[in-house]
């Protein structure tokens, strides 16, 4: 379970970087998944299901 959690956190980190690059400079509104990702990065609280949902939401922003 911890291994999957670590993998999901890594996937979230990569997705966060990609989303932030796509948003560019001067973005006034930060999408909810990005806000949740930032919160999870600084204070991890999500379980595996929550991490999966966050990863999926971030990946959805990349499409």
C-alpha positions, 0 to 999 in steps of 0.5 A: 500500500505504501509503495502505491502511495509513493508512486501516486505521489510521484505521478501527482508531482509530475502532473503538477509540473506539467499543469503549471507549465501549461497554465503559464505566467499571469494566471489569475485563477488556479484550478481546484485540482492544482490547489488540492495538489499544492495542499497535498504536496505541503501537507499529505493527508490523502489516502490511496483513493484520494491520491488516485482521484487527484492524479486523474483530475490533474491529468484531465487538465492536461487534455 
